[in-house]
């Protein structure tokens, strides 16, 4: 099989499309023939070595997190899937590997793909949907009728968070660029602010949950918008923020943590038409390095970058 991999941490120049021997699934694991893979910022953060304390120093390393495809085989103890099942989900952070013709991941990182959504759409849901759920539900315990402010409400995680918040019955406000404000309104954001023109620290409103999905909001601003009883969920966790969160329970650093129950809820939401992320550009595996490099360099495409593999 072919997959994109690298032999040392570093920039885009380290990535190569190479032939590798496919690995059989171990206990609790599932091997999937990949149909589509979606590109996420976490892909280049891992490759750059930003998370090497977690991912280790064994090379070559695969790349890619989110995918959809067909189950090839399952390891011992797997009960939720069988060969031939259509699935979507995430590769494990340490192993990665979605940007390849096949990937092995944990059973808990997968859900069955609803018949009503395409493999392409399903591939986009993993990291954004899980991260949105982690912040809104696991960390903030969002309830019906509460108010939410989502910073970066039209990015992948932000758009997923808007849709999940609305699905849970919350009232949603948010910020984005001027060119995306109508998109935000179409998603259901009731109050939209242009982050380039608005000093969010001066907003008079207070929210039950503030979720920074753009990873740029200062902690002091997030906590101020959350008020004395609200929660600030932060998608850009650092050791200092984790330490501070021990002292201030209103600060909730968020790390994407997939679970089977979350992915099943995401699958249900997608099947019901309540969760969908726009696809902006699709390329074959042979052009994936070029697209990933461009996105890492700051190219904006207004939706998900997708790689067609199977």
Secondary structure, DSSP 8 states (H G I E B T S, - for coil): -EEEEESSS-SGGG-EEEE-------TTEEEEEEEEEE--HHHHHHHHTTTHHHH-S-SSEE---EEEEEEEEE-TT--S--TT-EEEEE--TTT---SBSEEEEEGGGEEE--TTS-HHHHHTSHHHHHHHHIIIIIIT---TT-EEEEETTTSHHHHHHHHHHHHTT-EEEEEE-GGGHHHHHHHT-SEEEETTT--GGG-----SEEEESSS---HHHHHHHHTTT-EEEESS--HHHHHHHHH-TTEEE------HHHHHHHHHHHHTTS----EEEEEEGGGHHHHHHHHHTT---SSEEEEE--
